[in-house]
Amino acid sequence: MNITTAMTSVPKPAAALIAAFREAPTPIISDNLERLPGAVGLKPFHRTGVRMVGAAFTVRTRPGDNLAIHKALELVGPGDVIVVDGGGDETRALVGEIMKTSAEYRGATAYVIDGAIRDVADIAQSDFPMFARTAIHRGPYKSGPGEINVPVSIGGLVIAPGDIVVGDEDGVVSFPPSVAESLLEAVRAQIKREADTLVAIREGRYQGSYGKG
């Protein structure tokens, strides 16, 4: 079946700008996006403590079919987060250890999959971030159709090709590069405010509201 590729490559934000979000907690990013965007229902399957940040390389598949992901693996490059809209299907795994290793070899940064994965015992030991809805042993179909580098919906979050994607133990958020610099400034300011608040609480000095957290 046909796999449609809107663009073979997508302009990416500057690597330094993407990297600046590596230590930014997703709850604080979400707070400064009016608490509106964020993928619902996805969880990390990789080694605890490994954070994700990169630029979205998007894939839309037929539920339970990973042919489009195989095609995407021929196109991804360093810094790409492979974002897969599998329609939230939980009946067949779209990615396992082999496709994870292929993505690593190509220089991709992570997978974010609105669907299922498998080989979770190996993935749990890996530093390659893998976010998905669930795990199941059943393998995928490989007949298509699918689309590459088009806007996708991941757990209710619309992600466009080239968006910055950040993930940690609390979940996955994304945002367009156009807001990244102002967002980073706001995130850093909130991190400092919250650190100061925690110190004040521990010292018995805190008098105000407990804020966004």
ChimeraX commands (.cxc) that place a marker at each C-alpha (Angstrom):
marker #1 position 0.00,0.00,0.00 radius 0.5
marker #1 position 1.05,3.60,-0.56 radius 0.5
marker #1 position 3.22,5.51,1.94 radius 0.5
marker #1 position 2.92,9.27,1.44 radius 0.5
marker #1 position 5.89,11.43,2.40 radius 0.5
marker #1 position 5.00,15.11,2.69 radius 0.5
marker #1 position 8.67,16.08,3.14 radius 0.5
marker #1 position 11.79,13.94,3.19 radius 0.5
marker #1 position 13.40,16.36,5.67 radius 0.5
marker #1 position 12.05,19.02,8.01 radius 0.5
marker #1 position 13.77,22.23,9.13 radius 0.5
marker #1 position 14.88,21.82,12.74 radius 0.5
marker #1 position 15.42,24.36,15.50 radius 0.5
marker #1 position 19.01,25.09,16.44 radius 0.5
marker #1 position 20.57,22.18,18.30 radius 0.5
marker #1 position 21.54,24.43,21.22 radius 0.5
marker #1 position 17.95,25.61,21.63 radius 0.5
marker #1 position 16.65,22.04,21.68 radius 0.5
marker #1 position 19.36,20.97,24.14 radius 0.5
marker #1 position 18.43,23.82,26.49 radius 0.5
marker #1 position 15.17,21.99,27.27 radius 0.5
marker #1 position 16.89,18.75,28.28 radius 0.5
marker #1 position 16.68,19.53,31.99 radius 0.5
marker #1 position 13.30,21.27,31.81 radius 0.5
marker #1 position 10.63,19.23,33.64 radius 0.5
marker #1 position 7.54,18.56,31.54 radius 0.5
marker #1 position 5.16,19.83,34.27 radius 0.5
marker #1 position 6.87,23.22,34.24 radius 0.5
marker #1 position 6.84,23.35,30.44 radius 0.5
marker #1 position 3.14,22.48,30.56 radius 0.5
marker #1 position 2.45,25.18,33.18 radius 0.5
marker #1 position 3.94,27.79,30.87 radius 0.5
marker #1 position 1.89,26.58,27.90 radius 0.5
marker #1 position -1.28,27.42,29.86 radius 0.5
marker #1 position -1.46,23.74,30.90 radius 0.5
marker #1 position -3.18,22.99,27.60 radius 0.5
marker #1 position -0.91,20.75,25.46 radius 0.5
marker #1 position 0.33,17.36,26.52 radius 0.5
marker #1 position -0.04,13.76,25.38 radius 0.5
marker #1 position -2.50,11.80,27.52 radius 0.5
marker #1 position -2.09,8.08,28.18 radius 0.5
marker #1 position 1.58,7.60,27.20 radius 0.5
marker #1 position 4.24,6.36,29.61 radius 0.5
marker #1 position 7.99,5.72,29.47 radius 0.5
marker #1 position 9.25,2.17,28.97 radius 0.5
marker #1 position 13.01,2.89,28.92 radius 0.5
marker #1 position 15.43,3.09,31.83 radius 0.5
marker #1 position 14.19,5.36,34.60 radius 0.5
marker #1 position 15.84,8.77,34.72 radius 0.5
marker #1 position 16.62,9.11,31.01 radius 0.5
marker #1 position 15.07,12.26,29.59 radius 0.5
marker #1 position 14.03,12.93,25.99 radius 0.5
marker #1 position 14.32,16.03,23.85 radius 0.5
marker #1 position 14.47,16.45,20.09 radius 0.5
marker #1 position 12.67,17.56,16.94 radius 0.5
marker #1 position 9.57,15.70,15.79 radius 0.5
marker #1 position 9.77,13.43,12.75 radius 0.5
marker #1 position 6.15,12.40,12.41 radius 0.5
marker #1 position 4.53,9.21,11.13 radius 0.5
marker #1 position 0.86,8.29,10.79 radius 0.5
marker #1 position 0.09,4.58,10.47 radius 0.5
marker #1 position -2.94,2.42,9.97 radius 0.5
marker #1 position -3.73,1.02,13.44 radius 0.5
marker #1 position -1.62,-2.09,14.00 radius 0.5
marker #1 position 0.53,-1.56,10.89 radius 0.5
marker #1 position 4.16,-0.37,10.93 radius 0.5
marker #1 position 5.11,-0.21,7.24 radius 0.5
marker #1 position 5.27,3.60,7.41 radius 0.5
marker #1 position 7.64,3.41,10.38 radius 0.5
marker #1 position 10.01,1.20,8.38 radius 0.5
marker #1 position 9.98,3.81,5.63 radius 0.5
marker #1 position 10.59,6.59,8.16 radius 0.5
marker #1 position 13.67,4.77,9.44 radius 0.5
marker #1 position 15.21,5.29,5.99 radius 0.5
marker #1 position 14.77,9.06,6.38 radius 0.5
marker #1 position 15.37,9.99,10.03 radius 0.5
marker #1 position 18.59,11.52,11.23 radius 0.5
marker #1 position 20.39,12.85,14.29 radius 0.5
marker #1 position 18.18,14.62,16.79 radius 0.5
marker #1 position 14.88,13.29,15.44 radius 0.5
marker #1 position 12.16,12.06,17.78 radius 0.5
marker #1 position 10.11,9.55,15.79 radius 0.5
marker #1 position 6.53,10.46,16.67 radius 0.5
marker #1 position 4.06,7.77,15.59 radius 0.5
marker #1 position 0.30,8.28,15.42 radius 0.5
marker #1 position -0.94,4.72,15.64 radius 0.5
marker #1 position -4.47,5.77,16.45 radius 0.5
marker #1 position -4.05,4.64,20.05 radius 0.5
marker #1 position -4.41,1.00,18.98 radius 0.5
marker #1 position -3.29,-1.41,21.71 radius 0.5
marker #1 position -3.82,-4.72,19.91 radius 0.5
marker #1 position -0.51,-4.95,18.00 radius 0.5
marker #1 position 2.99,-3.72,18.77 radius 0.5
marker #1 position 4.32,-1.22,16.24 radius 0.5
marker #1 position 7.95,-1.21,17.43 radius 0.5
marker #1 position 10.24,-3.62,19.26 radius 0.5
marker #1 position 13.94,-4.02,20.00 radius 0.5
marker #1 position 15.03,-4.33,16.35 radius 0.5
marker #1 position 13.31,-1.12,15.24 radius 0.5
marker #1 position 14.57,0.64,18.37 radius 0.5
marker #1 position 18.11,-0.39,17.46 radius 0.5
marker #1 position 17.59,0.77,13.88 radius 0.5
marker #1 position 16.47,4.18,15.09 radius 0.5
marker #1 position 19.51,4.43,17.38 radius 0.5
marker #1 position 21.82,3.50,14.52 radius 0.5
marker #1 position 20.31,6.26,12.38 radius 0.5
marker #1 position 20.98,8.81,15.14 radius 0.5
marker #1 position 17.36,9.33,16.17 radius 0.5
marker #1 position 16.74,10.51,19.71 radius 0.5
marker #1 position 13.60,8.62,20.79 radius 0.5
marker #1 position 10.25,7.11,19.89 radius 0.5
marker #1 position 6.89,8.53,20.96 radius 0.5
marker #1 position 4.14,6.09,19.95 radius 0.5
marker #1 position 0.39,6.46,20.34 radius 0.5
marker #1 position 0.06,2.70,20.25 radius 0.5
marker #1 position 1.78,-0.40,21.59 radius 0.5
marker #1 position 5.37,-1.68,21.68 radius 0.5
marker #1 position 6.99,-4.99,22.65 radius 0.5
marker #1 position 10.34,-6.40,23.87 radius 0.5
marker #1 position 9.90,-4.29,26.98 radius 0.5
marker #1 position 12.38,-6.24,29.11 radius 0.5
marker #1 position 15.19,-5.12,26.80 radius 0.5
marker #1 position 13.78,-1.62,26.36 radius 0.5
marker #1 position 13.58,-1.19,30.15 radius 0.5
marker #1 position 17.38,-1.52,30.31 radius 0.5
marker #1 position 17.95,0.91,27.45 radius 0.5
marker #1 position 18.92,4.60,27.53 radius 0.5
marker #1 position 17.03,5.15,24.26 radius 0.5
marker #1 position 13.73,6.82,25.25 radius 0.5
marker #1 position 10.58,4.93,24.29 radius 0.5
marker #1 position 7.17,6.37,25.17 radius 0.5
marker #1 position 4.07,4.37,24.27 radius 0.5
marker #1 position 0.54,3.61,25.38 radius 0.5
marker #1 position 1.06,-0.04,26.34 radius 0.5
marker #1 position 2.97,-3.24,25.59 radius 0.5
marker #1 position 1.77,-6.40,23.87 radius 0.5
marker #1 position 3.45,-9.46,22.36 radius 0.5
marker #1 position 1.42,-9.45,19.12 radius 0.5
marker #1 position 3.32,-8.16,16.10 radius 0.5
marker #1 position 2.16,-5.66,13.47 radius 0.5
marker #1 position 0.85,-5.84,9.95 radius 0.5
marker #1 position 3.21,-4.46,7.29 radius 0.5
marker #1 position 0.93,-3.52,4.42 radius 0.5
marker #1 position 0.28,0.23,4.93 radius 0.5
marker #1 position -0.96,2.76,4.14 radius 0.5
marker #1 position 0.71,5.57,6.04 radius 0.5
marker #1 position 1.99,9.14,5.95 radius 0.5
marker #1 position 5.32,10.70,6.90 radius 0.5
marker #1 position 6.04,14.25,8.07 radius 0.5
marker #1 position 2.45,15.39,8.44 radius 0.5
marker #1 position 0.76,16.78,11.57 radius 0.5
marker #1 position -0.28,13.94,13.88 radius 0.5
marker #1 position -2.37,13.50,17.02 radius 0.5
marker #1 position -0.67,11.77,19.95 radius 0.5
marker #1 position -2.89,11.18,22.95 radius 0.5
marker #1 position -4.86,14.31,22.06 radius 0.5
marker #1 position -1.72,16.39,21.45 radius 0.5
marker #1 position -1.23,17.68,17.90 radius 0.5
marker #1 position 2.45,17.53,16.91 radius 0.5
marker #1 position 3.74,19.03,13.68 radius 0.5
marker #1 position 6.96,18.03,11.92 radius 0.5
marker #1 position 9.86,19.96,13.46 radius 0.5
marker #1 position 8.13,20.72,16.77 radius 0.5
marker #1 position 10.29,20.37,19.86 radius 0.5
marker #1 position 9.30,17.29,21.89 radius 0.5
marker #1 position 10.26,16.79,25.54 radius 0.5
marker #1 position 9.60,13.73,27.68 radius 0.5
marker #1 position 10.32,12.53,31.19 radius 0.5
marker #1 position 8.72,10.38,33.90 radius 0.5
marker #1 position 5.70,12.71,33.98 radius 0.5
marker #1 position 4.88,12.43,30.29 radius 0.5
marker #1 position 5.37,14.10,26.90 radius 0.5
marker #1 position 4.86,17.70,25.79 radius 0.5
marker #1 position 5.62,19.50,22.54 radius 0.5
marker #1 position 5.60,23.03,21.17 radius 0.5
marker #1 position 6.50,24.85,17.96 radius 0.5
marker #1 position 9.99,26.31,17.57 radius 0.5
marker #1 position 8.47,29.78,17.22 radius 0.5
marker #1 position 7.70,29.91,20.97 radius 0.5
marker #1 position 10.79,28.06,22.18 radius 0.5
marker #1 position 12.96,31.01,23.23 radius 0.5
marker #1 position 10.25,32.82,25.21 radius 0.5
marker #1 position 9.08,29.52,26.70 radius 0.5
marker #1 position 12.59,28.64,27.82 radius 0.5
marker #1 position 12.90,31.98,29.62 radius 0.5
marker #1 position 9.58,31.42,31.41 radius 0.5
marker #1 position 10.51,27.83,32.32 radius 0.5
marker #1 position 13.84,28.90,33.80 radius 0.5
marker #1 position 12.13,31.62,35.83 radius 0.5
marker #1 position 9.60,29.15,37.24 radius 0.5
marker #1 position 12.30,26.62,38.11 radius 0.5
marker #1 position 14.04,29.32,40.15 radius 0.5
marker #1 position 10.79,30.41,41.84 radius 0.5
marker #1 position 9.96,26.86,42.81 radius 0.5
marker #1 position 13.47,26.22,44.13 radius 0.5
marker #1 position 13.21,29.37,46.26 radius 0.5
marker #1 position 9.76,28.30,47.49 radius 0.5
marker #1 position 11.03,24.89,48.57 radius 0.5
marker #1 position 13.85,26.50,50.53 radius 0.5
marker #1 position 11.40,28.88,52.21 radius 0.5
marker #1 position 9.08,25.99,53.15 radius 0.5
marker #1 position 11.92,24.00,54.69 radius 0.5
marker #1 position 13.08,27.05,56.64 radius 0.5
marker #1 position 9.57,27.87,57.89 radius 0.5
marker #1 position 9.49,31.22,56.11 radius 0.5
marker #1 position 6.87,30.55,53.47 radius 0.5
marker #1 position 3.69,32.65,53.80 radius 0.5
marker #1 position 2.03,32.59,50.39 radius 0.5
marker #1 position 0.25,30.26,47.98 radius 0.5
marker #1 position 1.86,26.98,47.08 radius 0.5
marker #1 position 1.78,28.02,43.44 radius 0.5
marker #1 position 1.40,25.96,40.30 radius 0.5
marker #1 position 2.85,22.71,41.64 radius 0.5
marker link #1:1,2 radius 0.2
marker link #1:2,3 radius 0.2
marker link #1:3,4 radius 0.2
marker link #1:4,5 radius 0.2
marker link #1:5,6 radius 0.2
marker link #1:6,7 radius 0.2
marker link #1:7,8 radius 0.2
marker link #1:8,9 radius 0.2
marker link #1:9,10 radius 0.2
marker link #1:10,11 radius 0.2
marker link #1:11,12 radius 0.2
marker link #1:12,13 radius 0.2
marker link #1:13,14 radius 0.2
marker link #1:14,15 radius 0.2
marker link #1:15,16 radius 0.2
marker link #1:16,17 radius 0.2
marker link #1:17,18 radius 0.2
marker link #1:18,19 radius 0.2
marker link #1:19,20 radius 0.2
marker link #1:20,21 radius 0.2
marker link #1:21,22 radius 0.2
marker link #1:22,23 radius 0.2
marker link #1:23,24 radius 0.2
marker link #1:24,25 radius 0.2
marker link #1:25,26 radius 0.2
marker link #1:26,27 radius 0.2
marker link #1:27,28 radius 0.2
marker link #1:28,29 radius 0.2
marker link #1:29,30 radius 0.2
marker link #1:30,31 radius 0.2
marker link #1:31,32 radius 0.2
marker link #1:32,33 radius 0.2
marker link #1:33,34 radius 0.2
marker link #1:34,35 radius 0.2
marker link #1:35,36 radius 0.2
marker link #1:36,37 radius 0.2
marker link #1:37,38 radius 0.2
marker link #1:38,39 radius 0.2
marker link #1:39,40 radius 0.2
marker link #1:40,41 radius 0.2
marker link #1:41,42 radius 0.2
marker link #1:42,43 radius 0.2
marker link #1:43,44 radius 0.2
marker link #1:44,45 radius 0.2
marker link #1:45,46 radius 0.2
marker link #1:46,47 radius 0.2
marker link #1:47,48 radius 0.2
marker link #1:48,49 radius 0.2
marker link #1:49,50 radius 0.2
marker link #1:50,51 radius 0.2
marker link #1:51,52 radius 0.2
marker link #1:52,53 radius 0.2
marker link #1:53,54 radius 0.2
marker link #1:54,55 radius 0.2
marker link #1:55,56 radius 0.2
marker link #1:56,57 radius 0.2
marker link #1:57,58 radius 0.2
marker link #1:58,59 radius 0.2
marker link #1:59,60 radius 0.2
marker link #1:60,61 radius 0.2
marker link #1:61,62 radius 0.2
marker link #1:62,63 radius 0.2
marker link #1:63,64 radius 0.2
marker link #1:64,65 radius 0.2
marker link #1:65,66 radius 0.2
marker link #1:66,67 radius 0.2
marker link #1:67,68 radius 0.2
marker link #1:68,69 radius 0.2
marker link #1:69,70 radius 0.2
marker link #1:70,71 radius 0.2
marker link #1:71,72 radius 0.2
marker link #1:72,73 radius 0.2
marker link #1:73,74 radius 0.2
marker link #1:74,75 radius 0.2
marker link #1:75,76 radius 0.2
marker link #1:76,77 radius 0.2
marker link #1:77,78 radius 0.2
marker link #1:78,79 radius 0.2
marker link #1:79,80 radius 0.2
marker link #1:80,81 radius 0.2
marker link #1:81,82 radius 0.2
marker link #1:82,83 radius 0.2
marker link #1:83,84 radius 0.2
marker link #1:84,85 radius 0.2
marker link #1:85,86 radius 0.2
marker link #1:86,87 radius 0.2
marker link #1:87,88 radius 0.2
marker link #1:88,89 radius 0.2
marker link #1:89,90 radius 0.2
marker link #1:90,91 radius 0.2
marker link #1:91,92 radius 0.2
marker link #1:92,93 radius 0.2
marker link #1:93,94 radius 0.2
marker link #1:94,95 radius 0.2
marker link #1:95,96 radius 0.2
marker link #1:96,97 radius 0.2
marker link #1:97,98 radius 0.2
marker link #1:98,99 radius 0.2
marker link #1:99,100 radius 0.2
marker link #1:100,101 radius 0.2
marker link #1:101,102 radius 0.2
marker link #1:102,103 radius 0.2
marker link #1:103,104 radius 0.2
marker link #1:104,105 radius 0.2
marker link #1:105,106 radius 0.2
marker link #1:106,107 radius 0.2
marker link #1:107,108 radius 0.2
marker link #1:108,109 radius 0.2
marker link #1:109,110 radius 0.2
marker link #1:110,111 radius 0.2
marker link #1:111,112 radius 0.2
marker link #1:112,113 radius 0.2
marker link #1:113,114 radius 0.2
marker link #1:114,115 radius 0.2
marker link #1:115,116 radius 0.2
marker link #1:116,117 radius 0.2
marker link #1:117,118 radius 0.2
marker link #1:118,119 radius 0.2
marker link #1:119,120 radius 0.2
marker link #1:120,121 radius 0.2
marker link #1:121,122 radius 0.2
marker link #1:122,123 radius 0.2
marker link #1:123,124 radius 0.2
marker link #1:124,125 radius 0.2
marker link #1:125,126 radius 0.2
marker link #1:126,127 radius 0.2
marker link #1:127,128 radius 0.2
marker link #1:128,129 radius 0.2
marker link #1:129,130 radius 0.2
marker link #1:130,131 radius 0.2
marker link #1:131,132 radius 0.2
marker link #1:132,133 radius 0.2
marker link #1:133,134 radius 0.2
marker link #1:134,135 radius 0.2
marker link #1:135,136 radius 0.2
marker link #1:136,137 radius 0.2
marker link #1:137,138 radius 0.2
marker link #1:138,139 radius 0.2
marker link #1:139,140 radius 0.2
marker link #1:140,141 radius 0.2
marker link #1:141,142 radius 0.2
marker link #1:142,143 radius 0.2
marker link #1:143,144 radius 0.2
marker link #1:144,145 radius 0.2
marker link #1:145,146 radius 0.2
marker link #1:146,147 radius 0.2
marker link #1:147,148 radius 0.2
marker link #1:148,149 radius 0.2
marker link #1:149,150 radius 0.2
marker link #1:150,151 radius 0.2
marker link #1:151,152 radius 0.2
marker link #1:152,153 radius 0.2
marker link #1:153,154 radius 0.2
marker link #1:154,155 radius 0.2
marker link #1:155,156 radius 0.2
marker link #1:156,157 radius 0.2
marker link #1:157,158 radius 0.2
marker link #1:158,159 radius 0.2
marker link #1:159,160 radius 0.2
marker link #1:160,161 radius 0.2
marker link #1:161,162 radius 0.2
marker link #1:162,163 radius 0.2
marker link #1:163,164 radius 0.2
marker link #1:164,165 radius 0.2
marker link #1:165,166 radius 0.2
marker link #1:166,167 radius 0.2
marker link #1:167,168 radius 0.2
marker link #1:168,169 radius 0.2
marker link #1:169,170 radius 0.2
marker link #1:170,171 radius 0.2
marker link #1:171,172 radius 0.2
marker link #1:172,173 radius 0.2
marker link #1:173,174 radius 0.2
marker link #1:174,175 radius 0.2
marker link #1:175,176 radius 0.2
marker link #1:176,177 radius 0.2
marker link #1:177,178 radius 0.2
marker link #1:178,179 radius 0.2
marker link #1:179,180 radius 0.2
marker link #1:180,181 radius 0.2
marker link #1:181,182 radius 0.2
marker link #1:182,183 radius 0.2
marker link #1:183,184 radius 0.2
marker link #1:184,185 radius 0.2
marker link #1:185,186 radius 0.2
marker link #1:186,187 radius 0.2
marker link #1:187,188 radius 0.2
marker link #1:188,189 radius 0.2
marker link #1:189,190 radius 0.2
marker link #1:190,191 radius 0.2
marker link #1:191,192 radius 0.2
marker link #1:192,193 radius 0.2
marker link #1:193,194 radius 0.2
marker link #1:194,195 radius 0.2
marker link #1:195,196 radius 0.2
marker link #1:196,197 radius 0.2
marker link #1:197,198 radius 0.2
marker link #1:198,199 radius 0.2
marker link #1:199,200 radius 0.2
marker link #1:200,201 radius 0.2
marker link #1:201,202 radius 0.2
marker link #1:202,203 radius 0.2
marker link #1:203,204 radius 0.2
marker link #1:204,205 radius 0.2
marker link #1:205,206 radius 0.2
marker link #1:206,207 radius 0.2
marker link #1:207,208 radius 0.2
marker link #1:208,209 radius 0.2
marker link #1:209,210 radius 0.2
marker link #1:210,211 radius 0.2
marker link #1:211,212 radius 0.2
marker link #1:212,213 radius 0.2
view
